[in-house]
């Protein structure tokens, strides 16, 4: 990142708080997304996606 970078009111000065904010904004959602890809959570999401997309061959109620 360049020193003094500014986008939508955010400024990057290279301070420790800038790194903490970056980890919170990018890292936490990324870790949560990866965590959801494993185990029973993944199976639940796949089952719900199948119901929404109607991949089991049932007629749509639309």
Secondary structure, DSSP 8 states (H G I E B T S, - for coil): --TTEEETTEEE---HHHHHHHIIIIIHHHHHHHHTTSHHHHHHHHHHHHHHHTTTS-----
